[in-house]
Amino acid sequence: MNKTHVKSTLANATLIVSMLSGVALTLQGCALAVVGAAVGGTLIATDRRTLGAQTEDREIQVKALSRINENVPDTSHINVTMFNRRVLLTGEVPDDASKQKAEAVVRDINNVGSIVNELSVQGASSISSRANDSYLEGRVKTAMVGEKDLRANYYKVVSERATIYLMGLVTQDEGAHGADVVARTPGVEQVVKVFQYIKPEEAVALEKVAASGASATSAVNPPAAEPTVSAVSDSSVTSRPLDMQSPAPVKNSDVHPGNPNPAPAPK
């Protein structure tokens, strides 16, 4: 993308943050802002990935954003979210060719384990829509923190046009529980599970490795079987209390292969 577009995007992001702050304080009071900050800190402190894996994810994310910006139209609005070498693409593109191009560009990056392409072929979302997404992310995290027997730090939450995407290394039970809570959160129109499923014993091992600060190469990998990415939709979300809202139905979607080969060592 050109420099003018980049500056415009940064300005829009700043406006979103400002709008979010006002919305959070107006509709939910200071408590929501405080809880949201606490959730963010918890997510960083108890991530099941190792520090090395987190660093690798950030490096892949930077490369992906840069290459996408160079190869897709300026009218596109694309977000790249990483978790354990899985790339989630969300946002809007002007045509299907741009959607496929964005995925192909990401696949060319070394160490990308898999790709979930949730780009929508339509006009870029509005500033108000993006502000609502930022607010909704905080609301979802707050709901997860308040849910009994749910560890909110196991989930990475992304909101796009009121659709919530959930990433993370979770067990089948954790994934189902988290999606159910989010599906019953007022304002959420759809929930898409982008989890990498692990066994309970693997979850324990991952937490020990992450806590010890081990390198990314010593982390326990998810099972070889292809994990399921599912969508949970709720067409009748209301402002009823969470415990009075029925969980939405679940459907499956595709996980596309990435480029798991590591970069060649320098000579």
C-alpha positions as CSV (number, residue, x, y, z in Angstrom):
1,M,0.0,0.0,0.0
2,N,1.2,3.6,-0.6
3,K,2.3,5.9,2.2
4,T,-0.8,8.0,2.1
5,H,-3.0,4.9,2.6
6,V,-0.7,3.7,5.5
7,K,-1.0,7.1,7.2
8,S,-4.8,7.1,6.7
9,T,-4.9,3.6,8.3
10,L,-2.9,4.7,11.3
11,A,-5.1,7.7,11.7
12,N,-8.2,5.5,11.6
13,A,-6.7,3.2,14.1
14,T,-6.1,6.1,16.5
15,L,-9.7,7.3,16.0
16,I,-11.0,3.8,16.8
17,V,-9.1,3.6,20.0
18,S,-10.4,7.0,21.1
19,M,-14.0,6.0,20.2
20,L,-13.6,2.7,22.0
21,S,-12.5,4.4,25.2
22,G,-15.6,6.6,25.1
23,V,-18.0,3.8,24.3
24,A,-16.5,1.6,27.1
25,L,-16.9,4.2,29.7
26,T,-20.3,5.3,28.6
27,L,-22.0,1.9,28.2
28,Q,-20.2,-0.2,30.8
29,G,-18.5,2.2,33.1
30,C,-14.9,2.1,34.3
31,A,-15.2,-1.5,35.4
32,L,-15.2,-2.8,31.9
33,A,-12.0,-0.9,31.0
34,V,-10.3,-2.2,34.1
35,V,-11.3,-5.8,33.5
36,G,-10.2,-5.5,29.9
37,A,-6.8,-4.4,30.9
38,A,-6.5,-7.2,33.4
39,V,-7.5,-9.7,30.8
40,G,-4.9,-8.5,28.4
41,G,-2.2,-8.8,31.1
42,T,-3.3,-12.3,32.0
43,L,-3.3,-13.4,28.3
44,I,0.4,-12.4,28.0
45,A,1.5,-13.8,31.3
46,T,0.0,-17.3,30.9
47,D,0.1,-18.0,27.2
48,R,0.5,-21.7,26.5
49,R,3.0,-20.9,23.7
50,T,6.7,-20.6,24.7
51,L,8.4,-17.2,24.5
52,G,10.2,-18.5,21.4
53,A,6.9,-19.4,19.7
54,Q,5.4,-16.0,20.5
55,T,8.5,-14.3,19.0
56,E,8.2,-16.4,15.9
57,D,4.5,-15.6,15.6
58,R,5.3,-11.9,15.8
59,E,8.0,-12.2,13.1
60,I,5.6,-14.0,10.7
61,Q,2.9,-11.5,11.4
62,V,5.2,-8.6,10.4
63,K,6.3,-10.3,7.2
64,A,2.7,-11.2,6.3
65,L,1.4,-7.7,6.8
66,S,4.3,-6.2,4.8
67,R,3.9,-8.6,1.8
68,I,0.1,-8.3,1.8
69,N,0.4,-4.5,1.7
70,E,2.7,-4.8,-1.3
71,N,0.5,-7.2,-3.3
72,V,-3.2,-6.4,-2.7
73,P,-5.2,-3.3,-3.7
74,D,-5.1,-0.3,-1.5
75,T,-8.9,-0.6,-1.1
76,S,-8.4,-3.8,0.9
77,H,-8.7,-3.9,4.7
78,I,-6.8,-7.0,6.0
79,N,-5.9,-8.0,9.5
80,V,-3.4,-10.7,10.2
81,T,-3.6,-12.6,13.5
82,M,-1.0,-15.2,14.5
83,F,-1.2,-18.0,17.0
84,N,1.3,-21.0,17.2
85,R,2.2,-20.6,13.5
86,R,-1.4,-20.5,12.4
87,V,-2.4,-17.4,10.4
88,L,-5.9,-16.0,10.5
89,L,-6.8,-13.5,7.8
90,T,-9.8,-11.3,8.4
91,G,-11.2,-8.2,6.9
92,E,-12.4,-7.2,3.4
93,V,-11.1,-7.3,-0.1
94,P,-12.6,-6.0,-3.4
95,D,-12.6,-9.3,-5.3
96,D,-11.9,-13.0,-4.9
97,A,-8.6,-12.7,-6.7
98,S,-7.3,-10.4,-3.9
99,K,-8.5,-12.9,-1.3
100,Q,-6.6,-15.7,-2.9
101,K,-3.6,-13.5,-3.5
102,A,-3.4,-12.6,0.2
103,E,-3.4,-16.2,1.1
104,A,-0.8,-17.2,-1.5
105,V,1.5,-14.4,-0.2
106,V,1.2,-15.7,3.3
107,R,1.9,-19.3,2.2
108,D,5.2,-18.2,0.7
109,I,6.5,-17.3,4.2
110,N,8.6,-19.9,5.9
111,N,7.3,-21.6,9.1
112,V,3.6,-20.8,8.5
113,G,1.9,-24.0,9.7
114,S,-1.6,-23.3,8.4
115,I,-3.9,-20.6,7.2
116,V,-7.5,-19.7,7.9
117,N,-8.7,-17.3,5.2
118,E,-11.8,-15.5,6.5
119,L,-11.5,-12.5,4.2
120,S,-14.8,-11.2,2.9
121,V,-15.3,-10.0,-0.7
122,Q,-17.0,-6.6,0.0
123,G,-16.2,-3.0,0.6
124,A,-13.9,-2.1,3.6
125,S,-15.7,-1.9,6.9
126,S,-16.5,1.6,8.4
127,I,-14.8,3.3,11.2
128,S,-17.8,2.8,13.4
129,S,-17.8,-0.9,12.6
130,R,-14.2,-1.2,13.6
131,A,-14.8,0.7,16.8
132,N,-17.7,-1.6,17.7
133,D,-15.4,-4.6,17.0
134,S,-12.8,-3.2,19.5
135,Y,-15.5,-2.7,22.1
136,L,-17.0,-6.2,21.4
137,E,-13.6,-7.8,21.9
138,G,-13.4,-6.3,25.4
139,R,-16.9,-7.4,26.2
140,V,-16.2,-10.9,25.1
141,K,-13.1,-11.1,27.2
142,T,-15.0,-9.8,30.2
143,A,-17.7,-12.4,29.7
144,M,-15.0,-15.1,29.6
145,V,-13.3,-13.9,32.7
146,G,-16.6,-14.0,34.6
147,E,-17.5,-17.5,33.5
148,K,-16.9,-20.3,36.1
149,D,-14.4,-22.9,35.3
150,L,-13.1,-21.1,32.2
151,R,-9.5,-19.9,31.8
152,A,-9.9,-16.8,29.6
153,N,-6.1,-16.7,29.1
154,Y,-6.3,-19.8,26.9
155,Y,-8.1,-17.9,24.2
156,K,-7.1,-15.3,21.6
157,V,-10.1,-13.1,20.7
158,V,-10.4,-11.3,17.3
159,S,-13.6,-9.4,16.3
160,E,-14.4,-8.5,12.7
161,R,-17.8,-7.1,11.8
162,A,-19.3,-8.5,15.0
163,T,-18.0,-12.0,14.2
164,I,-15.7,-13.3,17.0
165,Y,-12.8,-15.5,16.0
166,L,-11.3,-17.7,18.8
167,M,-7.7,-19.0,18.5
168,G,-5.6,-20.9,21.0
169,L,-4.1,-24.3,22.0
170,V,-7.1,-25.8,23.8
171,T,-8.6,-29.2,24.6
172,Q,-11.9,-30.2,22.9
173,D,-13.8,-29.4,26.2
174,E,-12.1,-26.0,26.6
175,G,-12.9,-25.1,23.0
176,A,-16.5,-26.0,23.3
177,H,-16.9,-24.2,26.6
178,G,-15.2,-21.0,25.3
179,A,-17.3,-20.9,22.1
180,D,-20.5,-21.4,24.1
181,V,-19.8,-18.5,26.4
182,V,-18.9,-16.2,23.5
183,A,-22.0,-17.2,21.4
184,R,-24.2,-16.1,24.3
185,T,-22.5,-12.7,24.7
186,P,-24.8,-9.8,23.6
187,G,-23.7,-8.2,20.4
188,V,-21.9,-11.2,19.0
189,E,-23.4,-12.3,15.7
190,Q,-21.2,-15.3,15.0
191,V,-18.3,-17.2,16.6
192,V,-15.6,-18.9,14.5
193,K,-13.4,-21.4,16.2
194,V,-9.8,-21.4,14.9
195,F,-8.4,-23.6,17.6
196,Q,-5.6,-26.1,17.5
197,Y,-6.8,-29.0,19.6
198,I,-4.6,-30.8,22.1
199,K,-5.0,-33.5,24.6
200,P,-5.3,-32.7,28.4
201,E,-1.9,-34.1,29.1
202,E,-0.4,-32.0,26.3
203,A,-2.0,-28.9,27.7
204,V,-0.3,-29.6,31.0
205,A,3.1,-30.1,29.3
206,L,2.7,-26.9,27.2
207,E,2.0,-24.9,30.3
208,K,5.1,-26.2,32.0
209,V,7.2,-25.5,28.9
210,A,5.8,-22.0,28.5
211,A,6.3,-21.3,32.2
212,S,10.0,-22.3,32.0
213,G,10.7,-20.0,29.1
214,A,11.9,-22.8,26.9
215,S,12.7,-22.2,23.2
216,A,10.2,-22.6,20.5
217,T,11.9,-25.8,19.3
218,S,11.2,-27.5,22.6
219,A,7.4,-26.8,22.6
220,V,5.0,-29.6,22.3
221,N,3.3,-29.6,18.9
222,P,-0.4,-30.2,18.4
223,P,-1.6,-33.6,17.2
224,A,-0.9,-34.5,13.6
225,A,-4.7,-34.8,12.8
226,E,-6.0,-31.7,11.1
227,P,-7.8,-29.6,13.7
228,T,-11.4,-28.4,13.1
229,V,-12.3,-24.8,12.5
230,S,-15.9,-24.3,13.2
231,A,-18.5,-21.5,13.1
232,V,-21.1,-20.8,15.7
233,S,-23.8,-18.4,14.6
234,D,-26.6,-16.8,16.7
235,S,-29.1,-14.9,14.7
236,S,-31.1,-13.9,17.8
237,V,-28.5,-12.4,20.1
238,T,-30.3,-10.1,22.6
239,S,-29.3,-8.3,25.8
240,R,-30.6,-11.1,28.0
241,P,-28.2,-12.3,30.8
242,L,-25.7,-14.9,29.5
243,D,-27.2,-17.8,31.4
244,M,-30.6,-17.2,29.7
245,Q,-29.2,-17.3,26.1
246,S,-29.1,-20.6,24.2
247,P,-25.8,-21.5,22.7
248,A,-25.6,-21.2,18.9
249,P,-25.3,-24.1,16.5
250,V,-21.8,-25.2,15.2
251,K,-20.6,-25.9,11.7
252,N,-17.2,-26.7,10.3
253,S,-15.0,-24.8,7.9
254,D,-11.6,-25.4,6.3
255,V,-8.0,-25.0,7.5
256,H,-5.6,-24.5,4.6
257,P,-2.0,-25.8,4.5
258,G,0.8,-23.3,5.1
259,N,4.5,-23.5,4.5
260,P,5.9,-25.4,7.5
261,N,9.5,-25.6,6.2
262,P,11.9,-23.5,8.3
263,A,14.0,-20.8,6.6
264,P,17.4,-22.1,5.4
265,A,20.3,-21.4,7.7
266,P,22.6,-18.6,6.5
267,K,25.9,-19.7,4.9
